[in-house]
């Protein structure tokens, strides 16, 4: 089962927005930003999605622009001793979706005066 959490974004006069939203527990699979057709966030807008309790960073994207986009963020995995798991041939990190077990805080900085868009987050 996948839940899609929708966050309506409208920045204040300083170009900032912040909202903490309840989400179901599960894997943070992907997110999608869709700008408003006539009042999209400024090109230099910065998006952060963090854990409201832990401060864990699920997404940090700068200069998101005025176009819709989708991302599927992943984090590096580790063994029980804390050693990074790597693909043997290339030494690249093994990555997996992060687990969400807390409310998420969505923040926008540098978004422009009263501009808007919508953020969708998939939790599986």
Buried (B, 14 or more C-beta within 10 A) or exposed (E): EEEEBEBEBBBEEEBBBEBBBEBEEBBBBBBBBBBBEEBBBBEBBBBBBBBBEEEBEBBEBEEBBBEEEEEEBBBEEEEEEEEEEEEEEEEEBEEEBBBBEBEBBBBBBBBBEEBBBBBBBBBE
